[in-house]
Amino acid sequence: MSKIPKNRSDKEMLAGYQEAETLEESFHKAAKAEAAREAVEKAKEAQEAVPPNLLRAGFMKDLTDALGKALMELKLELAQEGITKYTFKVKREGESIVLTPKKQ
């Protein structure tokens, strides 16, 4: 049996020692990786939700959502009136842009 050296520092005694990963640590690491992956996916979805040509025009996600909501309300009102086939006529009036449904 070899002798145990005396008067060694903690650093010298633990040199080369690598602690094994515990089950709890592995779960924490997996949870962090999953959260990072979900954050990347959400950011990707947010970018894909707004078409690139609208982004260039200054439309952000909240603005496109508001526009989509207003168009859906208009579509529902037209459906209640019995109008199912229509197109939109776009015109600019000063600083406003007006969408007018046009029957087909």
C-alpha positions as a Markdown table, in Angstrom:
| # | Residue | x | y | z |
|---|---|---|---|---|
| 1 | Met | 0.0 | 0.0 | 0.0 |
| 2 | Ser | 1.3 | 3.4 | -1.0 |
| 3 | Lys | 1.8 | 6.2 | 1.5 |
| 4 | Ile | -0.6 | 9.1 | 1.6 |
| 5 | Pro | 1.3 | 12.3 | 1.1 |
| 6 | Lys | 0.9 | 14.8 | 3.8 |
| 7 | Asn | 0.6 | 18.6 | 3.9 |
| 8 | Arg | -1.1 | 18.8 | 0.5 |
| 9 | Ser | -3.5 | 21.7 | -0.4 |
| 10 | Asp | -7.0 | 21.0 | -1.4 |
| 11 | Lys | -6.2 | 22.1 | -5.0 |
| 12 | Glu | -3.4 | 19.5 | -5.2 |
| 13 | Met | -5.6 | 16.7 | -3.7 |
| 14 | Leu | -8.4 | 17.4 | -6.1 |
| 15 | Ala | -6.3 | 17.9 | -9.2 |
| 16 | Gly | -7.7 | 15.8 | -12.1 |
| 17 | Tyr | -10.9 | 14.9 | -10.2 |
| 18 | Gln | -14.1 | 15.4 | -12.2 |
| 19 | Glu | -17.4 | 15.2 | -10.4 |
| 20 | Ala | -20.1 | 13.0 | -12.0 |
| 21 | Glu | -23.2 | 14.8 | -13.1 |
| 22 | Thr | -26.2 | 14.2 | -10.9 |
| 23 | Leu | -29.7 | 13.4 | -12.1 |
| 24 | Glu | -30.9 | 16.7 | -10.9 |
| 25 | Glu | -28.2 | 18.6 | -12.9 |
| 26 | Ser | -29.0 | 16.6 | -16.0 |
| 27 | Phe | -32.7 | 17.5 | -15.7 |
| 28 | His | -31.8 | 21.2 | -15.2 |
| 29 | Lys | -29.6 | 21.2 | -18.2 |
| 30 | Ala | -32.3 | 19.5 | -20.4 |
| 31 | Ala | -34.9 | 22.0 | -19.2 |
| 32 | Lys | -32.6 | 25.0 | -20.1 |
| 33 | Ala | -31.9 | 23.5 | -23.5 |
| 34 | Glu | -35.7 | 23.0 | -24.1 |
| 35 | Ala | -36.4 | 26.6 | -23.0 |
| 36 | Ala | -33.7 | 27.9 | -25.3 |
| 37 | Arg | -35.1 | 25.8 | -28.2 |
| 38 | Glu | -38.6 | 27.1 | -27.6 |
| 39 | Ala | -37.4 | 30.7 | -27.5 |
| 40 | Val | -35.7 | 30.3 | -30.8 |
| 41 | Glu | -38.8 | 28.7 | -32.3 |
| 42 | Lys | -41.0 | 31.5 | -31.0 |
| 43 | Ala | -38.7 | 34.1 | -32.5 |
| 44 | Lys | -38.7 | 32.3 | -35.8 |
| 45 | Glu | -42.5 | 32.1 | -35.8 |
| 46 | Ala | -42.8 | 35.8 | -35.0 |
| 47 | Gln | -40.6 | 36.6 | -38.0 |
| 48 | Glu | -42.5 | 34.2 | -40.3 |
| 49 | Ala | -45.9 | 35.6 | -39.2 |
| 50 | Val | -45.3 | 38.9 | -41.0 |
| 51 | Pro | -44.6 | 38.5 | -44.7 |
| 52 | Pro | -41.2 | 40.1 | -45.6 |
| 53 | Asn | -42.8 | 42.7 | -47.9 |
| 54 | Leu | -45.0 | 44.0 | -45.1 |
| 55 | Leu | -41.9 | 44.2 | -42.8 |
| 56 | Arg | -40.2 | 46.4 | -45.3 |
| 57 | Ala | -43.3 | 48.7 | -45.4 |
| 58 | Gly | -43.0 | 49.1 | -41.6 |
| 59 | Phe | -45.7 | 46.7 | -40.5 |
| 60 | Met | -44.8 | 44.9 | -37.3 |
| 61 | Lys | -46.6 | 41.9 | -35.8 |
| 62 | Asp | -49.0 | 44.0 | -33.7 |
| 63 | Leu | -50.0 | 46.2 | -36.7 |
| 64 | Thr | -50.6 | 43.2 | -39.0 |
| 65 | Asp | -52.7 | 41.5 | -36.2 |
| 66 | Ala | -54.8 | 44.7 | -35.9 |
| 67 | Leu | -55.2 | 44.9 | -39.7 |
| 68 | Gly | -56.1 | 41.2 | -39.9 |
| 69 | Lys | -58.7 | 41.6 | -37.1 |
| 70 | Ala | -60.3 | 44.6 | -38.9 |
| 71 | Leu | -60.5 | 42.7 | -42.2 |
| 72 | Met | -62.0 | 39.7 | -40.5 |
| 73 | Glu | -64.7 | 41.9 | -38.9 |
| 74 | Leu | -65.4 | 43.4 | -42.3 |
| 75 | Lys | -65.6 | 40.0 | -43.8 |
| 76 | Leu | -68.1 | 38.8 | -41.2 |
| 77 | Glu | -70.3 | 41.9 | -41.7 |
| 78 | Leu | -70.3 | 41.3 | -45.5 |
| 79 | Ala | -71.3 | 37.6 | -44.9 |
| 80 | Gln | -74.2 | 38.7 | -42.7 |
| 81 | Glu | -75.4 | 40.9 | -45.5 |
| 82 | Gly | -75.2 | 37.9 | -47.8 |
| 83 | Ile | -72.2 | 39.1 | -49.8 |
| 84 | Thr | -69.8 | 36.3 | -50.3 |
| 85 | Lys | -68.0 | 37.2 | -53.5 |
| 86 | Tyr | -66.1 | 40.4 | -53.4 |
| 87 | Thr | -62.7 | 42.1 | -54.0 |
| 88 | Phe | -61.1 | 45.0 | -52.3 |
| 89 | Lys | -60.5 | 48.4 | -54.0 |
| 90 | Val | -57.6 | 50.2 | -52.4 |
| 91 | Lys | -57.3 | 54.0 | -52.6 |
| 92 | Arg | -55.4 | 56.6 | -50.8 |
| 93 | Glu | -57.1 | 59.7 | -49.3 |
| 94 | Gly | -54.5 | 62.1 | -48.0 |
| 95 | Glu | -52.7 | 60.2 | -45.2 |
| 96 | Ser | -55.3 | 57.4 | -45.1 |
| 97 | Ile | -55.5 | 54.2 | -47.0 |
| 98 | Val | -59.1 | 53.0 | -47.6 |
| 99 | Leu | -60.1 | 49.5 | -48.5 |
| 100 | Thr | -63.5 | 49.3 | -50.0 |
| 101 | Pro | -65.2 | 45.9 | -50.7 |
| 102 | Lys | -66.4 | 45.7 | -54.3 |
| 103 | Lys | -69.0 | 43.1 | -55.3 |
| 104 | Gln | -68.1 | 40.7 | -58.1 |
